[in-house]
């Protein structure tokens, strides 16, 4: 299996040939080989979230725009089977729901493959698979919702919804003592009046979505009795995944062994050595592209059709851009074999 450094050597060899699309050529080679090996469609959904840098975290999250990206890469695919490779920190539960509904309208059997980590809302998407494939190094994460809260000092942080509810309940008890009321007032003052209701709704939504998807696909069963067991098991898994008290941190990693213990249907990536080699090689090639280019999110199929999000904003009127270049702050659909990397500055053209 080519290691990270081995993939880098492949890319460097393409660069030495004068290939301006070296990163794309290597990554696409392994995605195509994976589809050929499994006889299934392959879609890569990966973002630059695990690599250092000052990239905008909003660009690496699961957003509504990802549905557009999925539409781009699903176009032209044939067959009802999909292998979805996910490397993501998560994002909007509502956006994850939209992605799931779209993919499930197109494919009858979906395997989610996690080469490194699929956290939060990405774990929710994994719950909508028929099967999750993980390696020894792979991780899922809790799906308890987070709220972005600012304090009186201008600091902003993500706070677990359950932690906010627990703090209110703690304050409610402590404030029965008038002497403690002054200590709690500054902390509670930063929360809006509807926040408790929003927290409860967000927790309910996350649990219900995970339970519904698990019941419908991963734990559907072939007879009435197994389906009934699947309903109870799905609810148990969903409650566990949304339980902040269980994990203590939204960033905790859930190994494949722990995922199995929770009841998820998980297969070992190492069971098929060729598949493992191809998946990890495609993943290494993707992280190489993130390191060396302005790409922060790549959605791509095994045929080379891609939807790429760039970090840079170009201050150029849209009508002056050559075809297939990034629009300001946006993503660019890129059918094969158009290059994603290295980025090429747009050339000046007279207005249309």
C-alpha positions in Angstrom: 0.0 0.0 0.0 1.4 3.5 -0.8 1.9 5.4 2.4 1.4 9.2 2.7 5.0 9.7 1.6 4.5 7.2 -1.2 1.6 9.1 -2.5 3.6 12.3 -2.3 6.3 10.7 -4.4 3.6 9.8 -7.0 2.4 13.4 -7.1 6.0 14.7 -7.4 6.6 12.4 -10.3 3.6 13.9 -12.1 4.8 17.4 -11.3 8.2 16.5 -12.8 6.4 15.5 -16.0 5.0 19.0 -16.2 1.5 17.8 -15.3 -0.5 20.9 -13.9 -3.1 18.5 -12.5 -0.8 16.2 -10.6 -2.9 16.1 -7.4 -6.1 15.4 -9.3 -4.5 12.7 -11.5 -3.3 10.7 -8.5 -6.4 11.1 -6.4 -8.7 10.2 -9.3 -6.6 7.2 -10.2 -7.3 5.6 -6.9 -11.0 6.5 -6.8 -11.4 5.0 -10.2 -9.5 1.9 -9.2 -11.7 1.5 -6.1 -14.9 1.6 -8.2 -13.4 -0.9 -10.5 -12.5 -3.2 -7.6 -15.8 -3.0 -5.8 -18.1 -2.7 -8.9 -19.9 0.1 -7.0 -20.2 3.9 -7.5 -17.7 5.9 -5.4 -18.1 9.4 -4.0 -15.5 11.2 -2.0 -16.6 13.9 0.5 -13.6 15.3 2.3 -12.6 18.6 3.9 -9.4 20.2 5.2 -10.5 20.2 8.9 -7.7 18.0 10.3 -4.9 20.0 8.9 -3.4 23.1 10.4 -3.9 26.5 8.9 -6.2 29.6 9.0 -8.9 28.2 6.7 -12.4 29.2 7.4 -14.1 26.5 9.5 -17.4 27.4 7.8 -16.0 26.2 4.5 -15.1 22.8 5.9 -18.5 22.1 7.5 -21.5 20.2 6.1 -23.7 22.9 4.7 -26.8 23.2 2.4 -24.4 23.9 -0.5 -23.2 20.3 -0.3 -26.5 19.1 -1.8 -25.5 21.1 -4.9 -22.1 19.4 -4.8 -23.7 15.9 -4.5 -26.0 16.7 -7.4 -23.0 17.5 -9.5 -21.1 14.3 -8.8 -24.2 12.0 -8.8 -25.0 13.1 -12.4 -24.0 10.4 -14.8 -23.6 7.6 -12.2 -25.3 4.3 -12.9 -26.3 1.6 -10.6 -28.0 1.5 -7.1 -24.9 0.9 -5.0 -22.7 3.7 -3.5 -19.5 3.8 -1.5 -19.4 7.2 0.2 -15.9 8.1 1.6 -16.4 10.7 4.3 -13.7 12.8 6.1 -15.6 15.6 7.8 -15.9 17.4 11.2 -19.7 17.6 10.8 -21.8 20.7 10.5 -25.5 21.4 10.2 -27.9 18.6 11.1 -30.4 20.1 8.7 -27.9 20.1 5.9 -26.9 16.5 6.7 -30.6 15.6 6.5 -30.8 17.2 3.0 -27.7 15.3 1.8 -29.1 12.0 3.2 -32.5 12.5 1.6 -30.9 13.2 -1.8 -28.5 10.3 -1.8 -31.1 7.9 -0.5 -33.4 9.0 -3.4 -30.6 7.9 -5.8 -29.1 4.8 -4.3 -30.6 1.7 -2.7 -27.5 0.4 -0.9 -24.9 2.8 0.6 -21.7 2.0 2.5 -20.1 4.9 4.4 -16.3 4.4 4.4 -14.3 6.4 7.1 -10.6 6.5 6.3 -9.9 8.8 9.3 -12.8 10.5 11.1 -16.4 11.4 10.4 -17.6 13.4 13.3 -20.9 15.0 14.5 -23.3 15.5 11.6 -21.0 13.3 9.4 -21.6 10.5 11.9 -25.3 11.2 11.4 -24.9 10.6 7.7 -23.1 7.4 8.6 -26.2 6.3 10.5 -28.1 6.5 7.2 -25.9 3.9 5.6 -26.6 0.2 5.3 -23.1 -0.4 6.7 -20.1 1.6 7.9 -16.6 0.5 7.0 -13.8 1.6 9.4 -10.2 0.9 9.9 -8.2 0.5 13.1 -7.5 4.3 12.8 -11.0 5.4 12.0 -13.4 7.3 14.3 -17.0 8.4 14.5 -18.1 11.0 17.0 -21.0 12.1 19.3 -23.9 13.8 17.5 -25.1 16.0 20.4 -25.9 19.5 19.0 -23.7 22.5 19.7 -24.7 26.2 20.0 -22.4 29.0 19.1 -22.5 31.4 22.1 -20.8 34.8 22.6 -20.1 36.3 26.0 -19.9 39.9 27.2 -16.1 39.9 26.4 -16.6 39.1 22.7 -15.4 35.5 23.0 -17.3 32.9 20.9 -17.4 29.2 21.6 -19.4 26.1 20.8 -21.4 25.0 23.8 -23.2 21.6 23.9 -27.0 22.0 24.1 -27.2 19.5 27.0 -24.5 21.5 28.9 -26.7 24.7 28.6 -29.7 22.8 29.9 -27.8 21.3 32.7 -26.4 24.7 33.7 -29.8 26.2 33.8 -31.1 23.4 36.0 -28.1 23.8 38.3 -28.6 27.5 38.5 -32.3 27.0 39.2 -31.4 25.0 42.3 -28.6 27.3 43.5 -30.6 30.5 43.0 -33.0 29.4 45.6 -30.4 30.8 47.9 -30.5 34.7 47.3 -26.9 35.0 48.2 -25.9 32.9 45.1 -28.1 34.9 42.7 -25.4 37.5 42.1 -22.9 34.9 41.1 -25.2 33.3 38.5 -26.6 36.5 37.0 -23.6 37.3 34.7 -23.5 33.8 33.3 -27.2 33.4 32.7 -27.5 36.9 31.2 -25.7 35.9 28.0 -28.4 33.4 27.0 -31.5 34.5 25.1 -35.0 33.7 26.5 -35.7 31.0 23.9 -32.4 29.2 24.2 -33.6 26.4 26.5 -36.4 25.6 24.0 -33.9 25.7 21.1 -31.6 23.3 23.0 -34.4 20.8 23.7 -35.5 21.0 20.1 -32.0 20.5 18.7 -31.4 17.4 21.0 -34.7 15.9 19.9 -34.0 16.5 16.2 -30.6 14.9 16.3 -31.8 11.9 18.2 -34.9 11.5 16.0 -33.0 11.8 12.7 -30.3 9.3 13.8 -33.0 6.8 15.1 -35.1 7.1 12.0 -32.2 6.6 9.6 -30.8 3.6 11.6 -34.2 2.0 11.7 -34.9 2.6 8.0 -31.6 1.3 6.6 -28.9 -0.1 8.8 -31.3 -2.0 11.2 -34.3 -2.5 8.9 -34.4 -6.3 9.2 -36.1 -8.8 6.9 -39.0 -9.9 9.0 -41.4 -8.3 11.4 -39.7 -9.4 14.6 -36.2 -8.2 13.5 -37.7 -4.9 12.4 -39.3 -4.4 15.8 -36.0 -5.2 17.4 -34.4 -2.7 15.0 -36.7 0.1 16.1 -35.7 -0.3 19.8 -32.0 -0.8 18.9 -32.0 2.3 16.7 -33.5 4.5 19.4 -30.9 3.1 21.9 -28.0 3.9 19.6 -29.4 7.4 18.8 -29.7 8.2 22.5 -26.2 7.0 23.2 -24.8 9.2 20.3 -26.6 12.3 21.6 -25.7 11.8 25.2 -23.3 14.5 26.2 -23.0 13.2 29.7 -21.7 9.9 28.3 -18.9 11.4 26.2 -18.1 14.7 28.1 -16.8 16.3 24.9 -18.2 16.7 21.4 -14.8 16.0 20.0 -14.5 12.5 21.6 -13.5 9.8 19.1 -15.6 6.6 18.8 -13.5 3.7 17.6 -15.0 1.0 15.5 -15.0 -1.5 18.4 -17.0 1.0 20.5 -19.3 1.7 17.6 -20.0 -2.0 17.3 -20.7 -2.2 21.1 -23.2 0.6 20.6 -25.0 -1.5 18.0 -23.9 0.0 14.7 -23.2 -2.3 11.8 -19.5 -1.9 11.2 -17.2 -3.8 8.9 -13.4 -3.9 9.0 -11.6 -2.0 6.3 -8.7 -4.4 6.6 -11.0 -7.3 5.6 -10.4 -6.5 2.0 -6.7 -5.6 1.7 -7.0 -4.2 -1.9 -9.9 -2.1 -0.9 -8.0 -0.7 2.1 -5.0 0.2 0.0 -7.2 2.0 -2.6 -9.3 3.9 0.1 -6.3 5.1 2.1 -4.3 6.0 -1.1 -7.2 8.2 -2.3 -7.4 9.7 1.2 -3.7 10.4 1.3 -3.8 12.0 -2.1 -6.7 14.2 -1.0 -4.9 15.5 2.1 -1.9 16.2 -0.1 -4.1 18.4 -2.3 -5.4 20.2 0.8 -1.8 20.8 1.9 -0.6 22.3 -1.4 -3.6 24.0 -2.9 -6.4 26.4 -2.0 -9.0 23.6 -1.9 -10.7 23.1 1.5 -13.5 20.8 0.4 -13.6 18.2 -2.3 -16.7 16.3 -3.4 -15.8 14.0 -6.3 -16.9 10.8 -7.9 -14.8 7.9 -9.4 -15.3 9.3 -12.9 -13.5 12.5 -12.0 -16.5 14.8 -11.8 -15.9 17.2 -8.9 -17.3 20.1 -6.9 -14.5 21.9 -5.1 -14.6 24.6 -2.5 -11.7 27.1 -2.5 -10.4 29.1 0.5 -9.6 32.2 -1.6 -12.1 34.9 -2.5 -11.4 36.4 -5.9 -12.4 40.1 -6.3 -13.2 39.8 -10.0 -16.6 40.3 -11.7 -18.2 37.0 -12.5 -18.7 37.9 -16.2 -14.9 38.4 -16.5 -14.0 34.9 -15.3 -13.0 32.1 -17.7 -15.3 29.1 -17.6 -15.0 26.7 -14.6 -13.0 29.1 -12.4 -14.1 29.7 -8.8 -16.7 32.5 -8.3 -16.1 34.8 -5.4 -16.0 32.8 -2.2 -17.7 29.9 -3.9 -17.4 26.3 -5.2 -16.6 25.3 -8.7 -18.1 22.3 -10.5 -15.3 20.6 -12.3 -16.0 17.7 -14.7 -13.1 15.5 -15.6 -10.4 16.0 -16.5 -10.3 19.7 -15.5 -7.6 20.5 -12.9 -8.4 21.3 -9.3 -4.8 22.0 -8.3 -2.6 23.9 -8.4 -5.0 26.8 -8.7 -4.6 29.0 -11.8 -5.3 32.7 -11.5 -8.0 33.9 -13.9 -6.9 35.8 -16.9 -8.2 39.3 -17.6 -10.8 39.4 -20.4 -13.0 42.3 -21.6 -16.5 42.4 -20.1 -19.0 40.2 -22.0 
